[in-house]
Amino acid sequence: MTTVTRSGWPERVEAAAGDGSGRDAGAVRVLVVEDEVRQAAALKRGLEAEGYAVDVASNGTDGLWLASEQPYDAVVLDVMLPGLNGYRVCAELRARQIWTPVLMLTAKDGELDEAEALDTGADDFLSKPFSYVVLVARLRALLRRGAAARPAVLQVGRLRLDVGTHRCTVDGSEVELTPREFSVLEYLMRRAGEVVPKSEILAHVWDFAFDGDENVVEVHISALRRKLGAGAIDTVRGAGYRVVARGSG
């Protein structure tokens, strides 16, 4: 069994394959990319006790190579890595159209760092220090959802969004967007034709714990309309927003 310390990290693991838990350690493959040796070892022991097959990479370059070459079910990716940082690893995986779910571990705790994790293609994030129990729960949620294919280039009318290079163009002319504006527009374009409620944009582009003013969504929609053209995004009163990209002026 796994003994969990006060911090939530596994202290020791005595469970082995065939311990009667009914879990198949080879059923799910997880890649942990973490340069802190003790933390990487703790993650490996704990996740193996949960029944996962775990590989560890100690730098971003090796992590990118493994995640590109091997069929992992999920990647636990630290941000602060030698070689390539976690943001660059994740962005490169998405540019290569590798959609393995990524849980990013951030050493910092701030809105901009969380936004960058999501903007570069991470599916979820945890700020250090974190509970091991919460990490496993988040990982299970990602595994349940699986790796949904997400096109690297989105097009709606005259509006084109290249997710891999973070470029937005209207009629071929590049439009400069902030990371948050890009994320809002990407979410709307991935649901082109649908009316997306403000609450869903807030939950997806910010995070479930956001407790600021919901009008922040309207602020970013207004900014996008100024840059893309008034006809780019419709407001459906009482329902939400829909990207239509009718024009650029």
C-alpha positions as CSV (number, residue, x, y, z in Angstrom):
1,M,0.0,0.0,0.0
2,T,1.0,3.6,-0.4
3,T,1.6,5.7,2.7
4,V,0.8,9.4,2.1
5,T,2.7,12.1,4.0
6,R,1.1,15.2,5.4
7,S,2.0,17.0,2.1
8,G,0.1,14.4,0.1
9,W,3.2,12.8,-1.4
10,P,3.8,9.0,-1.2
11,E,6.4,8.2,1.4
12,R,6.9,4.5,0.4
13,V,5.3,2.0,-1.9
14,E,5.0,-1.6,-1.1
15,A,2.4,-2.6,-3.6
16,A,3.4,-4.8,-6.5
17,A,1.8,-6.2,-9.6
18,G,-0.6,-8.9,-8.7
19,D,-1.3,-7.4,-5.3
20,G,-5.0,-8.2,-5.6
21,S,-6.1,-4.7,-6.7
22,G,-7.1,-5.9,-10.1
23,R,-5.2,-3.1,-11.8
24,D,-3.1,-3.8,-14.9
25,A,0.1,-1.8,-14.7
26,G,0.5,-2.0,-18.4
27,A,-2.9,-0.7,-19.3
28,V,-2.1,3.0,-19.2
29,R,1.3,4.6,-20.0
30,V,2.3,7.9,-18.4
31,L,5.3,10.0,-19.2
32,V,6.6,12.2,-16.3
33,V,9.0,15.0,-17.4
34,E,10.5,16.3,-14.2
35,D,14.1,17.3,-13.4
36,E,13.9,17.2,-9.6
37,V,15.1,13.7,-8.9
38,R,13.3,13.1,-5.7
39,Q,10.0,14.5,-7.0
40,A,10.3,12.5,-10.2
41,A,10.9,9.3,-8.2
42,A,8.0,10.0,-5.9
43,L,5.7,10.5,-8.8
44,K,6.9,7.3,-10.5
45,R,6.4,5.2,-7.4
46,G,3.0,6.7,-6.6
47,L,1.6,6.4,-10.2
48,E,2.9,2.9,-10.5
49,A,1.1,2.0,-7.3
50,E,-2.1,3.4,-9.0
51,G,-1.5,0.8,-11.7
52,Y,0.1,3.0,-14.4
53,A,3.2,2.2,-16.4
54,V,5.5,5.2,-15.9
55,D,8.6,6.5,-17.8
56,V,10.6,9.5,-16.6
57,A,12.5,12.1,-18.5
58,S,14.7,14.6,-16.7
59,N,14.9,17.3,-19.3
60,G,12.7,18.9,-21.9
61,T,14.6,17.7,-24.9
62,D,14.3,14.0,-23.8
63,G,10.7,14.6,-22.8
64,L,9.8,16.0,-26.2
65,W,11.5,13.1,-28.0
66,L,9.8,10.4,-25.9
67,A,6.4,12.1,-26.1
68,S,6.8,12.3,-29.9
69,E,8.0,8.8,-30.4
70,Q,6.1,6.7,-27.9
71,P,2.3,6.3,-27.6
72,Y,1.6,7.7,-24.1
73,D,-1.8,8.1,-22.7
74,A,-0.9,11.2,-20.7
75,V,2.1,13.4,-19.9
76,V,2.9,15.0,-16.5
77,L,5.1,17.9,-17.6
78,D,7.0,20.3,-15.3
79,V,7.5,23.9,-16.5
80,M,11.0,24.6,-15.2
81,L,13.2,22.1,-17.1
82,P,16.7,22.1,-18.6
83,G,17.0,22.0,-22.3
84,L,13.5,23.0,-23.3
85,N,11.0,24.4,-20.7
86,G,7.6,22.8,-20.4
87,Y,5.8,25.5,-22.3
88,R,8.1,24.9,-25.3
89,V,7.7,21.1,-25.1
90,C,3.9,21.4,-25.0
91,A,3.7,23.9,-27.8
92,E,6.0,21.7,-30.0
93,L,3.9,18.6,-29.3
94,R,0.8,20.5,-30.4
95,A,2.6,21.9,-33.5
96,R,3.4,18.3,-34.4
97,Q,-0.3,17.4,-34.0
98,I,0.4,15.2,-31.0
99,W,-2.7,15.5,-28.8
100,T,-1.7,13.4,-25.8
101,P,-3.3,14.9,-22.7
102,V,-0.8,17.1,-20.8
103,L,-1.0,18.0,-17.1
104,M,1.5,20.8,-16.5
105,L,3.2,21.4,-13.2
106,T,4.0,25.0,-12.5
107,A,6.4,26.2,-9.8
108,K,4.8,29.6,-9.9
109,D,1.3,30.6,-8.8
110,G,-0.2,33.3,-10.9
111,E,-2.8,34.0,-13.6
112,L,-0.2,34.6,-16.4
113,D,1.6,31.3,-15.8
114,E,-1.6,29.4,-15.8
115,A,-2.7,31.2,-18.9
116,E,0.6,30.4,-20.7
117,A,0.2,26.7,-19.7
118,L,-3.2,26.6,-21.4
119,D,-2.2,28.8,-24.3
120,T,0.7,26.5,-25.2
121,G,-1.7,23.5,-25.4
122,A,-1.8,22.0,-21.9
123,D,-5.1,20.3,-20.9
124,D,-4.8,21.1,-17.2
125,F,-2.3,22.5,-14.7
126,L,-1.3,22.3,-11.0
127,S,0.8,24.8,-9.1
128,K,3.5,23.5,-6.8
129,P,3.2,22.6,-4.0
130,F,0.2,20.3,-4.6
131,S,-1.5,17.3,-3.2
132,Y,-0.5,14.0,-4.7
133,V,-4.2,12.9,-4.3
134,V,-5.3,15.9,-6.3
135,L,-2.7,15.2,-9.0
136,V,-4.0,11.7,-9.4
137,A,-7.6,12.8,-9.6
138,R,-6.7,15.4,-12.3
139,L,-4.8,12.8,-14.2
140,R,-7.7,10.3,-14.1
141,A,-10.0,13.0,-15.4
142,L,-7.6,13.6,-18.4
143,L,-7.4,9.9,-19.1
144,R,-11.2,9.6,-19.1
145,R,-11.4,12.4,-21.7
146,G,-8.6,10.9,-23.8
147,A,-6.6,12.6,-26.6
148,A,-9.2,14.4,-28.7
149,A,-7.8,15.4,-32.1
150,R,-7.5,19.2,-32.3
151,P,-6.7,20.6,-35.8
152,A,-3.6,22.8,-35.7
153,V,-5.2,25.3,-38.1
154,L,-8.7,26.6,-37.7
155,Q,-10.6,28.5,-40.4
156,V,-14.0,30.3,-40.2
157,G,-14.8,32.4,-43.2
158,R,-12.0,34.9,-43.7
159,L,-10.6,34.3,-40.2
160,R,-7.7,31.8,-39.9
161,L,-6.0,30.7,-36.6
162,D,-2.8,28.7,-36.6
163,V,-2.6,27.2,-33.1
164,G,0.9,25.8,-33.6
165,T,2.5,29.1,-34.4
166,H,0.0,31.3,-32.5
167,R,-0.8,33.4,-35.7
168,C,-4.1,34.9,-36.5
169,T,-4.9,36.3,-39.9
170,V,-7.9,38.0,-41.5
171,D,-7.9,37.9,-45.3
172,G,-4.2,36.9,-45.1
173,S,-3.3,40.0,-43.0
174,E,-1.8,39.1,-39.6
175,V,-3.6,40.3,-36.5
176,E,-1.7,40.7,-33.2
177,L,-3.5,39.1,-30.3
178,T,-2.6,38.8,-26.6
179,P,-2.3,35.2,-25.3
180,R,-5.7,35.5,-23.5
181,E,-7.4,36.9,-26.6
182,F,-5.9,34.1,-28.7
183,S,-7.3,31.5,-26.2
184,V,-10.8,33.0,-26.2
185,L,-10.9,33.1,-30.0
186,E,-9.5,29.5,-30.3
187,Y,-12.2,28.2,-28.0
188,L,-14.9,29.9,-30.0
189,M,-13.5,28.7,-33.3
190,R,-13.2,25.1,-32.1
191,R,-17.0,25.4,-31.5
192,A,-17.7,27.3,-34.7
193,G,-21.5,27.5,-35.4
194,E,-22.3,27.1,-31.8
195,V,-23.5,29.7,-29.3
196,V,-21.0,29.5,-26.4
197,P,-22.1,30.7,-23.0
198,K,-20.0,33.3,-21.2
199,S,-19.7,30.8,-18.2
200,E,-18.1,28.2,-20.5
201,I,-15.6,30.6,-21.9
202,L,-14.7,31.7,-18.4
203,A,-14.3,28.1,-17.2
204,H,-12.2,27.0,-20.2
205,V,-10.0,29.9,-20.8
206,W,-9.4,31.0,-17.2
207,D,-10.0,28.2,-14.6
208,F,-12.6,26.8,-12.3
209,A,-11.2,28.7,-9.3
210,F,-11.4,32.1,-11.0
211,D,-13.4,34.4,-8.7
212,G,-13.0,37.7,-10.5
213,D,-15.5,39.7,-12.5
214,E,-17.3,37.7,-15.2
215,N,-17.3,40.9,-17.4
216,V,-13.6,40.0,-18.1
217,V,-15.1,37.8,-20.9
218,E,-16.9,40.8,-22.4
219,V,-13.8,42.9,-22.3
220,H,-11.8,40.3,-24.3
221,I,-14.7,39.9,-26.8
222,S,-14.8,43.6,-27.3
223,A,-11.0,43.7,-27.9
224,L,-11.3,40.9,-30.4
225,R,-14.0,42.7,-32.3
226,R,-11.8,45.8,-32.5
227,K,-9.0,43.8,-34.0
228,L,-10.9,41.3,-36.2
229,G,-13.8,43.5,-37.3
230,A,-17.2,44.1,-35.8
231,G,-18.8,41.2,-37.7
232,A,-16.4,38.6,-36.4
233,I,-18.2,37.6,-33.3
234,D,-22.0,37.7,-32.7
235,T,-23.6,38.2,-29.3
236,V,-26.7,36.1,-28.9
237,R,-28.6,37.9,-26.1
238,G,-29.0,35.8,-23.0
239,A,-27.1,32.9,-24.5
240,G,-23.5,33.7,-25.3
241,Y,-21.2,34.3,-28.3
242,R,-20.7,32.8,-31.7
243,V,-17.8,33.3,-34.1
244,V,-19.0,34.1,-37.6
245,A,-16.1,36.1,-39.2
246,R,-18.3,37.9,-41.7
247,G,-15.9,40.7,-42.3
248,S,-12.8,42.5,-41.2
249,G,-14.2,46.0,-41.1
